[in-house]
Amino acid sequence: MPNLEHPAYPAADLLRLESLVPCRESQVSMLLSIFGERQHFSFPSIFIYGHTSSGKTYVMQTLLSTLQLPHVFVNCVEYFTSRLLLEEILIKLQSCSGTEQTSPVRCDSLNDFVRLFKQAVASQELQDQTLYIVLDRAEQLREMEANILPAFLRLQELTDTNVTVVLLSEIVWELFRPNTGCFEPFTIYFPDYSIGHLQKILTQNHPPEYSADFYAAYINILLGVFYMVCRDLKELRHLAALNFAKYCEPVVRGEANERDTRKLWKNIEPHLKKAMQTFLLIAAYLASYNPVRTDKRFFLKHHGKIRKTNFMKKHEKTSNHLLGPKPFPLDRLLAILYSIVDERVAPTANIFSQITSLVTLQLLSMVGQNDQLDGPRYKCTVSLDFIRAVAR
């Protein structure tokens, strides 16, 4: 019996939608009940929040596309000013019916946006059905003019049209709410995928040349290694595709069959441990051994002219590896990480879970060496021996 049911949409479309969004049936069912029928006025604004890779963006895109509901999808990071954002919404609205926009749209103020929005809705003949405007990474709206967020929350009232604004974010609504108050959106929380959910989702991608049980056993091994440090579905899917060939090597060579899980585990174990060496671990090692004053020279691309000097402190004449790792703060670790990956990595829960695991492993290694910890003043350090131990 299907989990998704709604009298306004064909059963075949709902069945297909259910197969495309596994483990998110309850959230989709709630959204369908809020949307109602196509011609019904829906809730003016909906706020959907949850950690990164919890399915917010994917579910909304799949839901609106599968049911063929008129919608505009905009990423607020790409259009980071109010003018760019409003103009992009109008441009995409022009192509809702399949027609291409040939001339650029100019929108200098919120009043212009309301006027042009009403004209676009009328020209696209969307008055008789709900139009959905989805703003991904909506936390960027807090950096724009103070009237932008309240206007989107009550756009239905301002434009007198059947429109629903959906805000997708990784932070809670309490961090959005203006001090002066505004219209409260309907709030929906997307929880993290459990290990059972990840197992079910990742198992769906099994190669046709192998049985589903064989691939499910591989995913179970993969999650057993990585689940505590990485719960990002995209990263786990990449790791699964990257290491599956190594897992199958004994079967391909005829040295084992699909049920020899012990032999398959021994073959894949060193490769999975090697994959645990993330950029975060490398950044921690660099922060442990390089003085703070060298960060500008090593990690900043355009650091300007640096004056050469022969002055060195006495202890700096000795190799840093002989002196041992130095403690470093979290902010410096993240700054070096951004430099290594050459882009701004959002400080998500996944990053912080890896940091927690990094510190935990270091503490365990120190306890094993009977070292004394310095209580609350202890800061993380990462040595070369520690990296080698994790890699083994």
SULVEN-V813947 format. One record per residue. N is the residue number from 0. RES is the residue in one small letter. SS is DSSP state (h for helix, s for strand, l for the rest). PHI is phi in degrees with one decimal (none if undefined). NEAR is the number of other C-alpha atoms within 8 Angstrom. Layout:
n res ss phi near
N RES SS PHI NEAR
N RES SS PHI NEAR
This chain:
n res ss phi near
0 m l none 2
1 p l -67.1 6
2 n l -82.9 6
3 l l -97.8 10
4 e l -138.2 8
5 h l -159.3 9
6 p l -68.2 5
7 a l -85.2 7
8 y l -125.6 8
9 p l -59.6 7
10 a h -62.8 8
11 a h -65.1 6
12 d h -66.5 10
13 l h -67.9 13
14 l h -66.6 10
15 r h -66.3 9
16 l h -62.0 11
17 e h -64.0 12
18 s h -72.7 7
19 l h -87.5 7
20 v l -123.5 10
21 p l -63.8 9
22 c l 67.6 8
23 r l -130.6 9
24 e h -65.2 11
25 s h -67.0 7
26 q h -67.3 9
27 v h -66.0 11
28 s h -61.7 10
29 m h -65.4 8
30 l h -63.1 8
31 l h -64.0 9
32 s h -68.1 8
33 i h -73.7 8
34 f h -63.6 11
35 g l 69.9 10
36 e l -79.8 6
37 r l -58.5 10
38 q l -86.6 7
39 h l -75.5 9
40 f l -74.9 9
41 s l -89.5 11
42 f l -62.8 9
43 p l -58.5 13
44 s s -148.9 14
45 i s -127.4 13
46 f s -113.0 13
47 i s -113.0 13
48 y s -134.8 15
49 g l 166.9 14
50 h l -65.0 12
51 t l -59.6 10
52 s l 59.8 9
53 s l -103.9 12
54 g l 93.3 9
55 k h -61.3 12
56 t h -65.9 8
57 y h -62.5 7
58 v h -63.7 11
59 m h -65.6 8
60 q h -61.9 9
61 t h -67.8 11
62 l h -61.9 10
63 l h -68.5 11
64 s h -73.8 8
65 t h -65.0 10
66 l l -87.4 9
67 q l 54.9 6
68 l l -91.1 11
69 p l -64.1 9
70 h s -153.5 11
71 v s -127.4 12
72 f s -117.0 10
73 v s -133.7 12
74 n s -93.6 10
75 c l -72.0 13
76 v l -74.2 7
77 e l -69.6 5
78 y l -113.4 11
79 f l -90.6 10
80 t l -116.4 7
81 s h -62.3 10
82 r h -65.4 9
83 l h -61.1 9
84 l h -65.5 12
85 l h -65.3 10
86 e h -66.4 12
87 e h -66.7 10
88 i h -61.7 12
89 l h -66.0 13
90 i h -64.6 11
91 k h -70.7 9
92 l h -66.4 11
93 q h -64.1 12
94 s l -101.4 10
95 c l -62.9 11
96 s l -92.8 6
97 g l 100.9 5
98 t l -82.3 7
99 e l -90.8 6
100 q l -84.4 8
101 t l -93.7 4
102 s l -112.9 4
103 p l -67.3 6
104 v l -102.7 7
105 r l -109.1 5
106 c l -136.6 10
107 d l -92.3 7
108 s l -151.9 7
109 l h -68.5 8
110 n h -63.7 6
111 d h -62.8 9
112 f h -63.5 13
113 v h -61.2 10
114 r h -65.7 9
115 l h -68.6 9
116 f h -64.5 10
117 k h -63.5 10
118 q h -64.6 8
119 a h -66.4 11
120 v h -62.6 11
121 a h -68.0 9
122 s h -68.9 7
123 q l -89.3 9
124 e l 56.2 7
125 l l -107.0 10
126 q l -67.6 9
127 d l -95.5 8
128 q l -149.1 9
129 t l -75.3 16
130 l s -102.6 12
131 y s -109.5 12
132 i s -108.6 13
133 v s -106.8 12
134 l s -110.3 13
135 d s -81.4 12
136 r l 53.4 12
137 a h -67.4 11
138 e h -61.4 9
139 q h -68.1 10
140 l h -64.0 9
141 r h -68.1 9
142 e h -87.8 5
143 m l -94.4 10
144 e l -57.3 7
145 a h -65.1 7
146 n h -90.5 6
147 i h -70.7 11
148 l h -62.3 9
149 p h -59.1 10
150 a h -67.2 9
151 f h -66.3 9
152 l h -67.0 13
153 r l -125.6 11
154 l h -64.3 13
155 q h -60.3 11
156 e h -74.2 8
157 l h -65.9 8
158 t h -96.7 10
159 d l 54.6 7
160 t l -129.0 8
161 n l -85.0 12
162 v s -131.2 13
163 t s -124.4 15
164 v s -100.3 14
165 v s -112.1 12
166 l s -102.4 13
167 l s -110.3 14
168 s s -151.9 13
169 e l -99.4 10
170 i l -118.6 9
171 v l -78.1 9
172 w h -65.0 9
173 e h -59.5 5
174 l h -83.0 6
175 f l -95.8 8
176 r l -55.8 8
177 p l -67.0 6
178 n l -65.6 4
179 t l -83.2 4
180 g l 86.0 6
181 c l -162.2 8
182 f l -65.5 7
183 e l -84.4 6
184 p l -78.6 9
185 f s -77.4 8
186 t s -103.7 9
187 i s -129.3 9
188 y s -103.9 7
189 f l -102.7 12
190 p l -72.1 7
191 d l -64.2 8
192 y l -68.2 10
193 s l -75.7 6
194 i h -64.3 8
195 g h -67.7 7
196 h h -63.2 9
197 l h -62.3 10
198 q h -59.4 12
199 k h -66.8 9
200 i h -68.9 10
201 l h -68.7 10
202 t h -68.2 11
203 q l -64.4 6
204 n l -95.4 6
205 h l -69.5 11
206 p l -62.7 7
207 p l -66.9 5
208 e l -77.3 4
209 y l -122.0 8
210 s l -73.1 9
211 a h -65.9 8
212 d h -66.0 6
213 f h -64.8 10
214 y h -70.2 12
215 a h -64.8 11
216 a h -65.4 9
217 y h -65.6 10
218 i h -63.7 12
219 n h -62.4 9
220 i h -65.9 9
221 l h -60.5 11
222 l h -67.9 10
223 g h -62.3 7
224 v h -88.7 9
225 f h -103.5 11
226 y l -62.0 10
227 m l -72.5 8
228 v l -113.5 9
229 c l -147.9 11
230 r l -121.7 11
231 d l -78.1 10
232 l h -61.2 9
233 k h -65.4 7
234 e h -66.4 9
235 l h -65.8 11
236 r h -65.3 9
237 h h -66.2 8
238 l h -64.1 8
239 a h -64.3 10
240 a h -69.1 8
241 l h -71.4 7
242 n h -105.2 11
243 f h -66.4 9
244 a h -61.5 8
245 k h -67.2 9
246 y h -64.6 12
247 c h -85.7 9
248 e h -52.6 8
249 p h -61.0 13
250 v h -71.0 10
251 v h -64.5 7
252 r l -79.5 7
253 g l 80.9 7
254 e l -86.9 7
255 a l -157.6 11
256 n l -108.0 8
257 e l -66.8 7
258 r l -96.5 6
259 d l -82.5 8
260 t h -63.6 8
261 r h -65.3 6
262 k h -67.9 9
263 l h -66.8 12
264 w h -65.9 10
265 k h -62.6 8
266 n h -75.0 10
267 i h -91.9 11
268 e h -54.3 8
269 p h -63.9 9
270 h h -71.7 9
271 l h -69.5 11
272 k h -66.5 12
273 k h -65.3 10
274 a h -68.3 7
275 m l -71.1 9
276 q l -77.1 12
277 t l -89.4 7
278 f h -58.6 9
279 l h -65.1 11
280 l h -66.4 11
281 i h -65.1 9
282 a h -62.6 13
283 a h -66.4 11
284 y h -64.8 13
285 l h -63.9 9
286 a h -67.7 15
287 s h -72.5 13
288 y h -109.7 11
289 n l -98.6 9
290 p l -61.8 7
291 v h -60.7 6
292 r h -68.9 5
293 t h -92.4 8
294 d h -60.1 10
295 k h -62.3 8
296 r h -74.9 8
297 f h -86.3 6
298 f h -116.3 9
299 l l -103.6 9
300 k l -66.0 4
301 h l -110.4 4
302 h l -90.2 8
303 g l 77.5 4
304 k l -78.4 4
305 i l -111.7 6
306 r l -75.1 4
307 k l -76.2 4
308 t l -149.0 4
309 n l -94.2 4
310 f l -72.0 4
311 m l -140.6 6
312 k l -66.8 6
313 k h -58.3 6
314 h h -73.6 5
315 e h -80.0 8
316 k h -73.4 7
317 t l -89.5 8
318 s l -57.4 7
319 n h -63.2 10
320 h h -70.2 7
321 l h -80.2 6
322 l h -78.2 7
323 g l 94.3 8
324 p l -70.4 11
325 k l -109.2 8
326 p l -70.3 9
327 f l -145.5 11
328 p l -81.4 8
329 l h -64.1 6
330 d h -59.6 6
331 r h -69.2 9
332 l h -59.4 13
333 l h -66.7 9
334 a h -63.0 8
335 i h -67.8 12
336 l h -60.8 11
337 y h -61.2 11
338 s h -68.3 10
339 i h -67.8 9
340 v h -84.4 7
341 d l 62.1 6
342 e l -161.0 6
343 r l -80.8 5
344 v l -93.0 5
345 a l -64.0 4
346 p l -73.5 7
347 t l -83.7 8
348 a h -61.5 8
349 n h -64.5 12
350 i h -63.8 8
351 f h -69.2 9
352 s h -67.3 11
353 q h -68.4 11
354 i h -63.7 9
355 t h -60.5 8
356 s h -66.0 10
357 l h -62.4 9
358 v h -66.0 9
359 t h -62.2 8
360 l h -62.5 8
361 q h -65.5 12
362 l h -63.3 8
363 l h -63.6 8
364 s h -67.3 9
365 m h -71.2 10
366 v h -63.1 9
367 g h -65.9 7
368 q l -96.6 6
369 n l 60.6 6
370 d l -81.6 7
371 q l -92.1 6
372 l l -86.7 5
373 d l -93.2 6
374 g h 57.5 5
375 p h -69.0 4
376 r h -86.5 5
377 y l -66.8 7
378 k l -121.3 7
379 c l -71.4 9
380 t l -134.9 12
381 v l -130.2 12
382 s l -98.3 10
383 l h -63.5 7
384 d h -63.5 6
385 f h -65.6 10
386 i h -62.5 12
387 r h -64.3 8
388 a h -66.6 7
389 v h -67.1 10
390 a h -70.5 9
391 r l -73.4 7
